């Protein structure tokens, strides 16, 4: 019995680790009817809706278009996401030097709230993480707080290099705060030790005072978390299978 309980506990942990394959979408926007629900950070140079361009990875008939890096849009999710999440956005790489998506945790769940943590992925013009050397051939990511913090290259042996057109960026955080960064579904960097924080705001665009002209488009924003019911069902199935295997072994 002790062996069975121990095995069941181990299998349950494995099931929780497999949560990404059973994710439920908590937010999604393909910009097919405009940028409704988003707030422009800079109304002098707003991000606007472009009905003529959409990414091939969504059912969208439009996208959010930016012509200056000072522009960005944001919206609160209305929930705090602790533990595992997967956040995806598409960016059309054109002439913009700084164009990225961001998922952040703020103390009060608003864009202007005190920052607890944030994760970025896209195109940037510098790196700041210790030991990193900027490589303009690749895309960049950022972790704001933790043992590995700062901007870094999304560079690995298989990492896609920068190229004109649509690219898919995914940030995946696990319950232990380890974090994966993907470009076009290819794992490019992994880190441990990111500071915890309940994710509650999504941002598209650079948007600080330093600006440059250029074009970029954003589309296909998707944020997912594990579905508890699916995880429990999966864990129960694994436990049952493990128990059967153990009984056969003991027979």
Secondary structure, 3 states (H helix, E strand, C coil): CHHHHHHHHHHHHHHHHCHHHHEEEEEEECCCCCCCCCEECCHHHCCEEECCCCCCCCCCCCEEEEEECCCEEEEEEEEEECCCEEEEEEEEECCCCCEEEEEEEECCCCCCCCEEEEEEEEECCCCCCCCCCCCCCCCEEEECCECCCEEEECCCCCCCCCCCEEEEEEEEECCCCCEEEEECCEEEEEECCECCCCEEEEEEECCCCCCCEEEEEEEEEEEEEECHHHHHHHHHHHHHHHHHHHHHHHC
